[in-house]
Amino acid sequence: MSGYDVPRFGHGSRVPGWDQAADLTKDPAVIPDSATTLVPETLRAGIEAAMAKYPERRSAAIPALHLAQELHGWCSPEAIEQVACVMRLTPAYLISVATFYDMLETRPKPRNDVFVCTNISCSLLGADEFYEAMVAAAAEDPDVGVRSFECLGACDIAPMASVNGEYVGPLETEDAAQIIEDLRAGGPVLEAKQLRFRRSVDPGAVGP
């Protein structure tokens, strides 16, 4: 092992990019020209609305990149350019943000994301077994990507997962196949186990 190698768990969530050397042959970073950079109006409006919530526009980088990822499927070079144009930032700054956070992808990815929490509370209650079941269930579906996640902050529904941003749990191994079926159908995923319907979250919530 060299001095620059980083030990990893078998299904760790470290994002790529941290070990990629800077290309010093590139021209200095510049803000994209708004006159020549085409930005979809829905994306522009969403980014401007996000920036309006913060006194410093850089604070809107994460929600802006999320919007671009939803539109393009990933934080592609084109998506980064569009966000940079609207936010008046350099693409390099946004790439540094996108490569730091697990839920922002700088490479093409499946349309659907399943993040399985494998931190201690979930792991003790069967998350590792569910993760393996989820990987197996999604093996034949290129539209579903499965990743473990260090912590999703929902220990009260452990073991749990985030499916396209929807928190579901507590999970059992047989729920893996149901998640794939629900995603293929295009409807709600494990509706009866969605966090949003738990009364501990919203006492006035009405279940599905």
N, C-alpha and C positions, 0 to 999 in steps of 0.2 A: 504493500500500500504506500503510495506516495504521500508527501505532505499535504497535497491538495485534495485527496480523496475524502469523501464524506460518508461515514457509515449510514446505512439505511435499513429500515425494517422491510420485511418482504412485501408488504403492501402499504408502504408509507406514502404520504401525500405531498412530498416535496415537489415543487413545480420545476419545470425545466427553465434554463436560461441563466441561472445564477453563476454557472461555470463557463459561460461563453465570453470569450475575450472581446473587447471592443475593437471594431474595425477602424483603425487610425487612418486608413486611406480614403475614407468617406469625406465628402464635403461637409463643412460646418452645418449643423442643424438649423433649419429655418422654419418659420411658421408657414404652412401652405397658403397659397394665394387664393383668396375667396372668389376672385374673378374667374379662376380656371378650375377650381375644385368643386365638383358637383356633389351636393349633399341633399339626400332625400328630405323633403319638407317635414315629414313626420319625425325624422331623426333630429333635424335642426330644432324643431319646436320642443321636443323632449329634452334635449341638452340645454336649451335656453331656460326652460322651466326648472331644471335641476340647478343651474348656476344661480338662478334668482333666489334660491334658498340659503345661499352662503355669502358671507361678506367677502370671501376670497374665492375666485372662480376655480382655482386648482382643487378646492375641496370637493368639487362636483365631478372629479375625474372618474371615480369608481362608478357612480350611477350612470354617467355618460357612456362609459365603456360597456356597461351592462346593456344599455339601450342599443348600442352598435352591435353587440354580440347577438342580441335577440333578432336584429334585422338581418345580419349577414351570416349568422350561424356560428361565427367565431370572430375574434379580434384580428381580422385579416389586415394586411398592409393598407388596403383601400379603406377599411373601417377606421383604422388608426388615423389615416390622413383626414378623413371626414370629421372625426371628433376634434382633431387638432385644429382644423380650420375654424370650426365654430367656437372652440374655447380659446383660440388665439394662443395656443401652446405649441411647442415643437413635438413632432411625432416621437422623438427620443424620450421625452419626459413621459409620455403616455405609455410607451413600451416598457419603461422601467416600472410603472404601476401595474401594467397587465401581466408582466412576468413574475410579479411578487405574490399576487393573490391567486389561490387555487381555483376559484370559480370563474376566472377570466382565462380564456384559452387563446394562445397565439399560434395554434396549429389547428387544421381542420378537425372537427369532432363530430360524433353522432348527434342527431337532432335532439334526442332525449338524454337527460343526465340523471343518474341515480347515484347519490352520495350516501354511502353507508357509514354511520358513525362507528368507529372501532376504539373509542377511548374507554377508560376503565369502567364506567358505569354500564355502558352498553356491552362491552366485552364480557363482563362478569355474567351478564344475562343472556348471552348467546349471540352476540353480534358477529363474531368470527364465523360461526356456523351459517348465520344468515347471509353474510357476505359471500361465502363460497356458493351457497344456493343461488344467490342473485347472479353471480358470475356465470354459473351453469345455465340458468334460465335465459340469460341474455346472449348466450354464445352464438345462437343462430340468427340473431336480429342485429343487423348492422346499424339500425337506427337508435340503439340503446347503448349508452356507455355507462359502465359501472366503475366506481372508484371508492376506495375507503377514504375516510375523512377523520382527522385527528379529534375534532370535537365540534358538534353542531349545537351545543348548548341547550339540549332538551332532555336532560337526564330523567325527568319525570315520566317520559314515555319510552324509556329504554327497554329493549334495543330499538333504535329508530333509524330513519333514513330521510333524506330530502329527495323528492322526485320532482324534477323541474321546479324546484323552489317550494314545493308543498311538503310540509313536515308530516310524516306518518309514523305511527307506532302505538303501542308496543307491537313488534313484529315477530312472526313465527316463520319457520323455513318455508312453509307452504304459501306464504304471502308473496314470495318471489315470483312464482308463476302467475299469480293474480295481477301483480304489478305489470308484467309484460302484456298480459291480456288486456288490461285496462288501457295501457298506452296505445296498443294497436287499435283499440276501439275508438280512441280519441275522446273518451269521456273522463270523468273524475277518477282519480287513482285511490283505491282503498278508502273510499269516502267515509266509511264508518270509523276509520282509524286516523282521520285527519286531525291534526292538533287544533285547528281552528274551531272545531266543534266541541272541544272539551270545556266544560263549565268552569274549570279552574282558570282558563284563559279569559273567557267572557261569560260571566254568570247569566247573561241574557241570551246567550247563543242558543239557537234552535238546531238540533241535530239533523243530519241528512235524512 
